[in-house]
Amino acid sequence: MNQLVRELSHITCKVDYALMMSRPVRTHDDVIPTGMLRPDYSGDSIVNLMSSIATGRGGKSAYQPLRLLEDVPVSRFRNVLVILIDGLGYQYLRRFPESTMSAHLRGRLTSVFPTTTAAAVTTFLTGLAPAQHGLTGWHVWLEEIRTLTAVLPFRSRNSLESLQSRGFDVATLLDARPIYPGLDVDSHVISPARIAYSPFNQAFSDGARVHDYGSVDQFYQTIADVVCADTAEKYIYAYWSDLDHIGHQYGIDSDPAAQHFHELDTGFARLLTELENSDTLLLLTADHGVIDTTPDTRIDLNRYSPLTAMLDVPLCGEPRAAYCYVHPGEHGAFETYVASELAGAAHAIPSPQLLEAGLFGPGEPHPRLHARVGDYTLLMNDKYIITDTVPGESSNTLIGVHGGLTAAELYVPLVLLQT
């Protein structure tokens, strides 16, 4: 009997999917709700930045090069250095026109979708858009092991136990394809000590030498030491995470966030002095920006029991872009309920339409991509987020958030210097 139920459910799922895909063809502008933006993978995104870096360091890329680097001969420099400040949105940087970073601001890029670390940082580590690397948010439903997974710490959502301890190999399960082995230069990754040698980082840093640090001063000093260590041609990726963490805890509009930015900018100014005449192309950017929520823009899905009853698994992805796996035969009811009860806060978009529109990037999709974005994506308006909880998990209390398609989240800066 159980086998029969599973087979009938599988057939119904196919029918639901076919119905979604048989709807009238919509343009990209129709799919993305009014007022929301979309990544520009044709030459103005972080994907295109990585394309220019890869080809300039002896590697290959299937994407267009970055327009903002058309006049910059990347291959000419002994060192190519990317400094990634997690959470440093373009609009946020523009609040500090007197900063050293702003003084060297070349322009803005778009991030990827969703505008979140798990998707965007993986683009920096692989050179691939989310459509190809297959990591679609902080929480990803890994159908192959039937586990809702927090991919960066590589653990199941409702457990602190690492999936590695359960015998799963992160490189195999997450299909790690780091960019470094394909480059024709020495590669270096500079990461916070707390994550530098994590299973995820080790898998996605393969082919590069990893360096760890603790403080802001150590971050910039490690960069200078690696750049000036020898005369070999190098690609250096240096990651700073704390602005994002502070934004989550206190809000990106908070005094602690501004104070931290000034600390980062002061260190950046010192770094420029140390890198003089080092033949370095320095590119400072971010994975996404951050917006602040308010108590009345936080939706607790657990208070909408008819909606939770329609879901096969808890919410996946991000609070600003949540993937929903809906019971077979209940897709119409799901759409109706969201349109009625979450009107003004959320849009329920069939995920296949977002894939078709290229929101996750161009090119041949990752073989698991469809399974990792659910039946629907809840795209949240304005500053709204939607969250749920699982046993053993506390309620989401983050103030600063990201993952959506506002300008503050999508646009990131490109700071450029040639030393």
C-alpha positions as CSV (number, residue, x, y, z in Angstrom):
1,M,0.0,0.0,0.0
2,N,2.8,2.5,0.9
3,Q,4.5,1.8,-2.4
4,L,1.2,2.5,-4.2
5,V,0.8,5.8,-2.4
6,R,4.3,6.8,-3.3
7,E,3.8,6.0,-6.9
8,L,0.5,7.9,-7.0
9,S,2.1,10.9,-5.4
10,H,5.0,10.8,-7.9
11,I,2.5,10.8,-10.8
12,T,0.6,13.7,-9.2
13,C,3.8,15.7,-8.8
14,K,4.5,15.2,-12.5
15,V,1.1,16.5,-13.4
16,D,1.4,19.5,-11.1
17,Y,4.8,20.3,-12.6
18,A,3.5,19.9,-16.2
19,L,0.5,22.2,-15.4
20,M,2.9,24.9,-14.1
21,M,5.1,24.7,-17.2
22,S,2.1,24.6,-19.6
23,R,0.9,28.0,-18.5
24,P,1.2,30.9,-21.0
25,V,4.9,31.8,-21.6
26,R,5.8,34.9,-19.6
27,T,8.6,37.3,-20.2
28,H,11.3,37.8,-17.7
29,D,9.7,41.1,-16.6
30,D,6.4,39.3,-16.0
31,V,8.0,36.7,-13.8
32,I,9.8,39.1,-11.5
33,P,7.2,41.0,-9.4
34,T,7.0,44.8,-10.1
35,G,9.5,46.7,-8.0
36,M,12.0,43.9,-7.8
37,L,15.3,43.8,-9.7
38,R,17.2,41.0,-11.3
39,P,20.9,40.1,-11.6
40,D,22.6,41.1,-14.9
41,Y,24.6,38.1,-15.9
42,S,25.3,39.6,-19.3
43,G,28.3,41.5,-18.1
44,D,27.6,43.4,-14.9
45,S,27.5,40.7,-12.2
46,I,29.9,39.1,-9.8
47,V,29.7,36.1,-12.2
48,N,31.2,38.2,-14.9
49,L,33.8,39.5,-12.5
50,M,34.9,36.0,-11.9
51,S,34.9,35.3,-15.6
52,S,37.4,38.2,-16.1
53,I,39.6,37.0,-13.3
54,A,39.6,33.4,-14.4
55,T,40.6,34.2,-18.0
56,G,43.1,36.7,-16.8
57,R,44.8,34.1,-14.6
58,G,45.1,31.5,-17.3
59,G,41.8,29.7,-16.8
60,K,38.5,29.4,-18.7
61,S,35.0,30.7,-18.3
62,A,31.7,30.2,-20.2
63,Y,30.4,33.6,-19.1
64,Q,30.8,37.1,-20.5
65,P,33.7,39.2,-19.0
66,L,32.9,42.1,-16.7
67,R,32.2,45.4,-18.6
68,L,33.8,47.4,-15.8
69,L,37.1,45.6,-16.5
70,E,37.1,45.9,-20.3
71,D,40.0,48.5,-20.1
72,V,42.0,46.6,-17.4
73,P,44.5,44.0,-18.6
74,V,44.0,41.5,-15.8
75,S,46.7,39.2,-17.1
76,R,49.3,41.9,-17.0
77,F,49.5,42.0,-13.2
78,R,51.7,39.8,-11.0
79,N,49.0,39.7,-8.3
80,V,45.3,39.7,-8.7
81,L,43.7,40.3,-5.3
82,V,40.0,40.0,-4.5
83,I,38.9,41.3,-1.1
84,L,35.3,40.2,-0.3
85,I,33.6,42.1,2.5
86,D,30.5,40.1,3.3
87,G,27.4,42.3,3.4
88,L,29.0,45.5,2.0
89,G,26.2,46.7,-0.3
90,Y,26.8,49.4,-2.9
91,Q,24.2,51.6,-1.4
92,Y,25.7,51.1,2.0
93,L,29.2,52.1,0.8
94,R,27.8,55.2,-0.8
95,R,26.8,56.4,2.7
96,F,30.6,57.0,3.4
97,P,31.8,59.2,0.6
98,E,34.9,60.3,2.6
99,S,36.1,56.7,3.0
100,T,39.2,55.3,1.3
101,M,37.0,52.6,-0.3
102,S,34.7,55.2,-1.8
103,A,37.6,57.2,-3.1
104,H,38.5,54.2,-5.4
105,L,35.0,53.1,-6.2
106,R,34.8,52.2,-9.9
107,G,31.1,51.2,-10.1
108,R,28.5,48.7,-9.0
109,L,27.8,45.1,-9.9
110,T,24.8,42.9,-9.3
111,S,25.1,39.9,-7.0
112,V,23.4,36.6,-8.0
113,F,20.1,35.2,-6.9
114,P,19.4,34.6,-4.2
115,T,21.5,37.5,-2.7
116,T,23.0,35.5,0.0
117,T,26.4,34.2,1.1
118,A,25.8,30.5,0.4
119,A,25.0,31.3,-3.3
120,A,27.2,34.3,-3.9
121,V,30.4,33.2,-2.0
122,T,30.2,29.9,-3.8
123,T,30.2,31.9,-7.1
124,F,33.5,33.5,-5.9
125,L,34.9,30.1,-5.0
126,T,33.9,28.3,-8.2
127,G,33.5,31.0,-10.8
128,L,30.0,29.6,-11.5
129,A,26.5,31.1,-11.2
130,P,24.1,29.4,-8.8
131,A,22.4,27.7,-11.8
132,Q,25.6,25.8,-12.3
133,H,27.1,25.3,-8.8
134,G,23.7,24.3,-7.4
135,L,23.8,26.0,-4.0
136,T,20.6,28.0,-3.7
137,G,20.6,29.4,-0.2
138,W,21.5,28.8,3.4
139,H,19.1,25.9,3.8
140,V,19.0,23.4,0.8
141,W,16.9,20.4,0.5
142,L,19.3,17.6,-0.6
143,E,16.8,15.2,-2.1
144,E,19.5,12.6,-2.6
145,I,19.9,12.1,1.2
146,R,16.4,13.4,2.1
147,T,18.0,16.0,4.4
148,L,17.3,19.7,4.8
149,T,20.9,21.0,5.0
150,A,22.7,24.1,6.2
151,V,25.3,23.9,3.5
152,L,28.0,26.2,4.8
153,P,28.3,24.5,8.2
154,F,27.5,21.2,6.4
155,R,24.9,20.0,8.9
156,S,21.2,19.1,8.9
157,R,18.9,22.0,9.9
158,N,17.6,20.4,13.1
159,S,20.9,19.1,14.3
160,L,24.4,20.4,15.3
161,E,25.9,17.2,14.0
162,S,28.0,17.6,10.9
163,L,27.0,15.5,7.9
164,Q,30.6,14.6,7.6
165,S,30.4,12.8,10.9
166,R,27.6,10.8,9.3
167,G,29.9,9.6,6.5
168,F,29.0,12.2,3.8
169,D,31.8,13.8,1.8
170,V,31.1,17.5,1.3
171,A,33.0,17.7,-2.0
172,T,30.9,14.8,-3.5
173,L,27.6,15.7,-2.0
174,L,27.8,19.4,-2.8
175,D,29.6,18.8,-6.1
176,A,32.5,21.1,-5.2
177,R,34.2,22.5,-8.3
178,P,36.6,25.2,-7.0
179,I,38.1,27.6,-9.5
180,Y,41.7,27.3,-8.4
181,P,42.9,24.1,-10.1
182,G,41.9,25.6,-13.4
183,L,44.1,28.7,-13.0
184,D,47.7,28.9,-14.3
185,V,49.0,30.8,-11.3
186,D,49.5,30.2,-7.5
187,S,46.2,30.6,-5.7
188,H,45.7,31.6,-2.1
189,V,42.6,31.8,0.1
190,I,42.5,34.0,3.2
191,S,39.7,33.1,5.6
192,P,38.7,33.6,9.3
193,A,40.3,31.0,11.5
194,R,36.9,29.7,12.7
195,I,35.9,28.6,9.1
196,A,39.2,28.4,7.2
197,Y,39.5,24.6,7.6
198,S,35.8,23.7,7.8
199,P,34.7,20.8,5.6
200,F,33.0,23.3,3.2
201,N,36.0,25.6,3.0
202,Q,38.4,22.8,2.5
203,A,36.4,21.3,-0.3
204,F,35.9,24.6,-2.1
205,S,39.5,25.8,-1.6
206,D,41.1,22.8,-3.2
207,G,44.0,23.8,-5.3
208,A,44.7,26.9,-3.2
209,R,46.9,27.5,-0.2
210,V,44.7,28.5,2.8
211,H,45.7,31.2,5.3
212,D,43.8,32.0,8.5
213,Y,43.5,35.1,10.6
214,G,41.7,36.4,13.7
215,S,41.5,40.2,13.9
216,V,41.1,43.0,11.4
217,D,44.8,43.9,11.6
218,Q,45.7,40.2,11.0
219,F,43.4,40.1,8.0
220,Y,45.1,43.0,6.2
221,Q,48.6,41.9,7.4
222,T,48.0,38.4,6.0
223,I,47.0,39.9,2.7
224,A,50.1,42.0,2.5
225,D,52.3,39.1,3.5
226,V,50.9,36.9,0.8
227,V,51.1,39.5,-1.9
228,C,54.7,40.4,-1.1
229,A,56.0,36.9,-0.2
230,D,57.6,36.1,-3.5
231,T,57.6,37.1,-7.2
232,A,55.3,34.3,-8.4
233,E,52.1,35.2,-10.3
234,K,49.2,34.8,-7.9
235,Y,45.5,35.0,-7.5
236,I,44.4,35.8,-3.9
237,Y,40.9,35.6,-2.5
238,A,40.5,37.3,0.9
239,Y,37.2,37.0,2.8
240,W,35.9,39.1,5.7
241,S,32.7,38.1,7.4
242,D,32.0,40.4,10.4
243,L,30.2,43.3,8.8
244,D,27.5,40.8,7.7
245,H,27.4,39.3,11.2
246,I,27.0,42.7,12.9
247,G,24.3,43.7,10.4
248,H,22.4,40.5,11.3
249,Q,22.6,41.1,15.0
250,Y,22.2,44.9,15.3
251,G,21.0,46.0,11.8
252,I,23.1,47.4,9.0
253,D,21.8,50.9,9.9
254,S,23.2,50.6,13.4
255,D,26.0,52.4,15.0
256,P,28.0,49.1,15.5
257,A,27.9,48.5,11.8
258,A,29.1,52.0,10.9
259,Q,31.9,51.7,13.5
260,H,33.0,48.4,12.1
261,F,33.0,49.8,8.6
262,H,35.3,52.6,9.6
263,E,37.6,50.1,11.2
264,L,37.7,48.1,8.0
265,D,38.3,51.3,5.9
266,T,41.1,52.4,8.2
267,G,42.8,49.0,7.7
268,F,42.2,49.2,4.0
269,A,44.0,52.6,3.8
270,R,47.0,51.1,5.6
271,L,47.0,48.1,3.2
272,L,47.2,50.3,0.2
273,T,50.4,51.8,1.6
274,E,51.9,48.4,2.1
275,L,51.0,47.2,-1.4
276,E,52.6,50.2,-3.2
277,N,54.7,49.1,-6.2
278,S,53.7,45.4,-5.7
279,D,52.2,45.1,-9.3
280,T,48.8,44.2,-7.9
281,L,45.3,44.5,-9.3
282,L,43.2,45.0,-6.2
283,L,39.4,44.4,-6.5
284,L,37.3,44.9,-3.4
285,T,33.6,43.9,-3.6
286,A,30.9,42.0,-1.7
287,D,28.6,39.0,-2.0
288,H,25.4,41.0,-1.3
289,G,24.0,44.0,0.6
290,V,21.8,44.0,3.7
291,I,18.4,45.5,4.7
292,D,16.9,45.9,8.1
293,T,13.6,44.3,9.1
294,T,11.1,45.6,11.6
295,P,8.9,43.6,14.0
296,D,5.9,44.2,11.7
297,T,7.7,42.9,8.6
298,R,8.6,39.5,10.2
299,I,6.1,36.7,9.3
300,D,6.2,33.5,11.4
301,L,4.9,30.7,9.1
302,N,4.1,28.7,12.2
303,R,1.1,31.0,12.7
304,Y,-0.3,30.1,9.3
305,S,-1.2,26.4,10.0
306,P,-3.2,25.9,6.7
307,L,0.0,26.9,4.8
308,T,2.4,24.7,6.8
309,A,0.0,21.8,6.4
310,M,0.5,22.1,2.6
311,L,4.3,21.7,2.8
312,D,6.3,18.5,2.5
313,V,9.4,19.9,4.2
314,P,10.1,23.1,6.2
315,L,11.0,26.3,4.4
316,C,14.2,26.1,2.4
317,G,16.5,28.8,1.0
318,E,16.3,32.2,2.7
319,P,13.8,34.3,4.7
320,R,13.7,36.7,1.8
321,A,13.4,34.0,-0.9
322,A,11.9,30.8,0.6
323,Y,11.5,27.6,-1.4
324,C,8.3,25.7,-0.8
325,Y,7.8,22.0,-1.5
326,V,4.0,21.7,-1.8
327,H,2.0,18.5,-1.4
328,P,0.9,17.0,-4.7
329,G,-2.5,18.3,-5.8
330,E,-2.4,21.3,-3.5
331,H,-0.6,23.8,-5.7
332,G,-3.7,25.8,-6.6
333,A,-4.7,26.0,-2.9
334,F,-1.2,27.1,-2.0
335,E,-1.3,30.0,-4.6
336,T,-4.8,31.1,-3.4
337,Y,-3.8,31.1,0.3
338,V,-0.6,33.1,-0.3
339,A,-2.4,35.6,-2.5
340,S,-5.1,36.0,0.2
341,E,-3.3,35.8,3.5
342,L,0.1,37.1,2.6
343,A,-1.0,39.8,0.1
344,G,1.4,42.7,0.0
345,A,4.1,40.7,1.8
346,A,4.9,37.8,-0.5
347,H,4.6,36.6,-4.1
348,A,4.3,32.8,-4.7
349,I,6.2,32.3,-8.0
350,P,6.4,28.8,-9.5
351,S,10.1,28.0,-9.2
352,P,10.3,26.5,-12.7
353,Q,9.4,29.9,-14.1
354,L,12.2,31.5,-12.2
355,L,14.6,28.9,-13.6
356,E,13.2,29.5,-17.1
357,A,13.7,33.2,-16.7
358,G,17.4,32.7,-15.9
359,L,17.2,34.2,-12.4
360,F,19.8,31.8,-11.1
361,G,22.1,32.4,-14.1
362,P,22.5,31.3,-17.7
363,G,23.8,28.1,-19.1
364,E,23.2,24.4,-18.5
365,P,21.7,23.9,-15.0
366,H,23.2,21.8,-12.3
367,P,21.5,18.4,-12.4
368,R,20.1,18.9,-8.9
369,L,19.0,22.5,-9.5
370,H,15.3,21.9,-10.0
371,A,15.1,19.7,-6.9
372,R,16.7,22.4,-4.8
373,V,14.3,25.3,-5.5
374,G,11.0,23.5,-4.6
375,D,7.7,24.0,-6.3
376,Y,7.3,27.7,-5.4
377,T,9.6,30.5,-4.3
378,L,8.1,33.0,-1.9
379,L,9.7,36.3,-3.0
380,M,9.2,38.8,-0.2
381,N,8.3,42.5,-0.8
382,D,10.0,45.5,0.8
383,K,11.5,44.4,4.1
384,Y,9.4,41.4,4.8
385,I,10.9,38.0,5.8
386,I,9.2,34.7,6.3
387,T,10.5,32.1,8.7
388,D,9.5,28.9,10.5
389,T,11.1,26.7,13.1
390,V,11.9,23.1,13.5
391,P,12.3,21.1,16.8
392,G,15.4,22.3,18.7
393,E,15.6,25.6,16.8
394,S,15.0,29.0,18.2
395,S,12.9,31.7,16.4
396,N,14.7,33.9,13.9
397,T,15.6,37.2,15.6
398,L,18.0,38.6,12.9
399,I,17.5,42.3,12.2
400,G,19.6,42.6,9.1
401,V,18.7,40.2,6.3
402,H,19.3,39.6,2.6
403,G,18.4,37.2,-0.1
404,G,15.8,39.3,-1.9
405,L,15.8,41.5,-5.0
406,T,15.9,45.1,-3.7
407,A,18.6,47.4,-4.8
408,A,20.1,47.4,-1.3
409,E,20.6,43.6,-1.4
410,L,21.4,43.1,-5.1
411,Y,24.0,45.9,-5.9
412,V,27.5,45.5,-4.6
413,P,30.5,47.8,-5.1
414,L,33.6,47.3,-7.2
415,V,36.5,49.1,-5.7
416,L,39.6,49.0,-8.0
417,L,43.2,50.0,-7.6
418,Q,46.3,49.2,-9.7
419,T,49.4,49.3,-7.5
